[in-house]
Amino acid sequence: MKKRLNLQFKGERNYLHGTDMFNETMAFLEHHHPSSEPSTIDFSFHRMAKTALDLYDSPQSGLGEHVAECSYTIGSKRFKVYLYESGDEVSDRYPYDEEEITRDFEINVSGRYGILRTVPEYTDVEIWVALTKELHQKALPEITGKWLFVRGRFPSYVRLTQSKERSLRMISNFQNRLTRTELLLDGKRAGEIFFSVI
């Protein structure tokens, strides 16, 4: 199986954003498995991508290292898909204002904890990643480099959640290079996100 993902550059970035890869992959999986929603989702990124991506249901030899992979459960079966760069140019981009998401985010720097009580007009993974990035920049200002979304683990995924409160807590920090942040929707665990600095 091979599927070209519909991806554009986000804002002024010159690489494809992890949240867009995640959303497009989830949209494909929901279409591919119409009778059951993916669960126990584990999406990880191995490198950055600047050209169009193709999704495969098995590892591909001759295409180099895959950009990302997503394992998930349907019923009682575990599946995995892989994203590879095609080499084809990405020519389109769309506007993206991350500050719209983080504007009302309340951060407890010493506790490495934050709460958002508004509902921005963005997808769930975009909101989670933007808030996690903001939390890192405020709670770990001494770290130089660029924080990147490298892994997301979710029991399930809803593209647009109408929640009253989102909260995040950085629960692990591995030598200031890799972190794990717990995500809560209205007090209930919604997953975890890993960030790495380059």
N, C-alpha and C positions, 0 to 999 in steps of 0.2 A: 504494500500500500504506500502511495506517495501522494502528498497533498501540499500544494503551495499555500503558505499562509499569507493573508492580506495584511501586510505590515507597512507602516510609514515611520519616518523619523518623528520623534516627539519633541516639540518645541524647537530649540536651536541645537539639539544634540546631533552628532554625526555618527551615532551608533543606534542600533535598535534596542529599545528599552525592554527590560525584563517584564514589566507589567503588561506590555502589549503582547509579548510572546505568550505569557500566561493566559491572558484573556482569549487570544485567538485559538490557543490549544484547547482551552475549556469549551469554547464554542464548537470546535470541531468534534470533540469527544461527546458532547451532548447531542449533536446531530448523528454521530456514528452509532451511539447507543441510545436510541430514542425511548426505549422502554424502561431505562434505569439510569439514575444519575450517578456519576462517578463519586466515590467516597475514598477516604484515607489517601488523600492526594499528597504526593511528595514531588515537588518540582525543584530541580536543581540546575544551576548554570555552571558551565565549565570555562567559558571564555566569552568575550564580547563579539558582536557580529555587526558588520557594516553592509552586507549584501543580503538579498532576499533569502528567505528560509523555506526549506521544504521539510515536512513532517513525514516520518517513516515509522512503521510498526516493528522494525528490527534494525539492529546495527548495520551500517553500510560500510563496506570496505572500499577504499579508493577515494573517499570524500574527505579525508582528514578527520581531525577530532570533532566530535559533535559539539554543538554550541550549548545544548541543554537537553535534559531528559525529564520525563514525567511518568512516574508510576502511580497507578490508581487501581481501585477495586470496583468491579461490577458484579453484583451478587456475591458469590464466594470466590470469584476468580480474580487474580492479580494480573494486570497488564502494564506494558511500558511502551512509550513512544519516544522518538528521538528527533531533535531538530538539527539540521545540517545547513550550512551556507551553500547556496547554489552558484554564487559568483555573479549573479544577475544584479544589475544596479537597482538601488532603491531611489526613486526620483521624487517621491512625494513626502511632504511633512504636514503636520497639523499643529495648531497653537496649543500650548499647555502652560497654565499658570499654577505652579505648585503652591504659591502663596495663598491661593483661594482655599486650599485644603488645610493648610497649617495655621491660618490667621487666628483662629479661635482655640488653638491647641494649648492647653494649660499644662505646664511641665513642672514637676518637682525635681530639680536638678540633683539634689543630694540623694534622693530616693531612686533616681533614674526611672521615673514613672511619669506618665502623662495621660490626660483625659481630654476627649473631644465630645462636646455635647450638642454639636450642630451636625447637619447632614449635607455635606458638600455634594455637588452634582457630578460625581465621578464614580467609577466602578470601585468595588470593595478593595481589590488588590492595589489600585492606585492610591486609595486613601491610606491603607495600611503601610505601604512602602513610603509614602511621603511623610507620614507621621513618624515612622521609625527612623528615617533619615534625619528629621528635625530633632528628635530625641537624642540621637547620637551627636549631632553637631553642638547641641546645648550641654549635654551631660559629659561629653568627652572633648572639650575644646582644645585640649593639648595635643590631640592626635592630628598629625599632618597627613595629607593624602585625601583620596576620594573614597567615600563610603559607597559600597555597591550592594544591591540586593542579590544574594547568591543562592538562597534556598527558601522555599515556603512550604510549610506542612499544614494541611487543613483537613479536618474530619470530613468536611463537605465544602462546597463553594456556591454562594449565591452572588450573582454579578452585582446586584443593587440591593443592599440590605437597608431597610428603614429601621435603624436602631436609635434609641434615645441617648445612648452613651457608649463610646468606644474608649477602652483603656489599654495601655501598653506598659509593660514593665520589662526592663532589661534584666534578665535573670542569670545570664552567663557572659563572661568576658574573658576570652582566651588570649592572654598576653597582648591585649589591645590590637589584635589582628582579626579576630573573628568573634562575633557576638550572637547571642540567641535572645530574642525578645518574645515574651508571651503576649498574646492578643486576647482581649475579652470583649464580647458584645453584651451590653446590659448585664454585666457581671458573670456571664457564662463563657467558658473557654471556647475560642474560635480558631485557634491554631497558633503557630509560631513562625517567626521570620528570622533568618540568619543574614547578617551583614558582614562583609569583609572590606578591609581597607587596602587600596593599592596606591 
